[in-house]
Amino acid sequence: MKKSNVTTYLVGLLAIAAFAMVGCEGKEGPAGPAAEAADLSCTACHNSTSLITGKLADWNQSGHGTGASFGRGESGTCSPCHSGGAFVEMLAAGANTGNYGVGDPESTRQDCRTCHTLHTTYTDADWGLRTTAAVDLWAIEGATYDKGDGNLCANCHQPRRSFTPGGPVDITSSHWGPHYGAQSSMLLGVGAAVTGSRSPHYNAENGCVTCHLGEGDLHTFEASTASCEPCHTEEQADEKLEAFETEFNGQMEVLLAALIAKGLMDDEGAPVPTDAVPEALAAAVWNYRHLYQDHSHGVHNPAYARALLSSSIAAAQ
């Protein structure tokens, strides 16, 4: 067969095959999940706005986002609150900060993934919180923090120890006390050497996040008096806050000075290890540490703060 005839023959076969393939095609099917996700979901967040970058900029200025303390995440029971990766593993294991002690050999700072689920459904649910389940404070029997989205915070922001009354008390180290993270217990009116009442601030719909994210969803977590509405006007909140903090700080200085004079605290506010401390004095040391480690200057629960300061100053003077 001549070369030209061969070429014509092959072209003819290809044309027949093309018509056959077209004839076998059905209607074009719907786009798959991945295509739909790319078209409909990704651009809802990944766009030219500051939706993500703004939150990240806030976060990087926060105490959580600086990474200043994440090295403690390599250490046993410290890891779930000091390493973002260990926190996620703890929740996945159904554990808590009291019984999860594996440690994270590759300790990581807390970041978006610590608190949020990411890229599993390719919908806005990906930004859901890892947990909003109520939190039983593991060091304080019978105390449960249950305030919606704020429950996520209470997994770490709770005491690690409780005060045990019953006679003379040994102050065993400079770290003696409830440990940092007394915010949830302060709001509940528990955790110090005496029990009080729940704070009216506990009534905020979503607990911590209501006041510490505010309307602007600010991820610095600095509380703003703008969040105090509708219970207070912003002007009232500013005035009350300034007056109360002045009162609280003054009373804390009085209590610290009295405890230093007793040889039970040092100038930095750390307990001085001492055996057989009378219970009332040991309680005063514990209460000081609980109030200090709450870091709200008593604002989380003003009535409870006043009661603790009053009883502790009376015992220490």
QUIZIMO-V865661 format. One record per run of one state. SS is the DSSP state (H for helix, E for strand, C for the rest). FROM is the first residue (numbers start at 1). LEN is the number of residues. If there is no record, write none. Layout:
ss/from/len
SS/FROM/LEN
SS/FROM/LEN
This chain:
ss/from/len
C/1/2
H/3/22
C/25/8
H/33/8
C/41/1
H/42/4
C/46/7
H/53/9
C/62/8
H/70/5
C/75/1
H/76/7
C/83/1
H/84/9
C/93/19
H/112/4
E/116/1
C/117/7
H/124/4
C/128/1
E/129/1
C/130/5
E/135/2
C/137/7
E/144/2
C/146/2
H/148/7
C/155/14
E/169/3
C/172/11
H/183/6
C/189/11
H/200/4
C/204/4
H/208/5
C/213/12
H/225/4
C/229/5
H/234/28
C/262/3
E/265/1
C/266/5
E/271/1
C/272/2
E/274/4
C/278/1
H/279/16
C/295/4
H/299/18
C/317/1
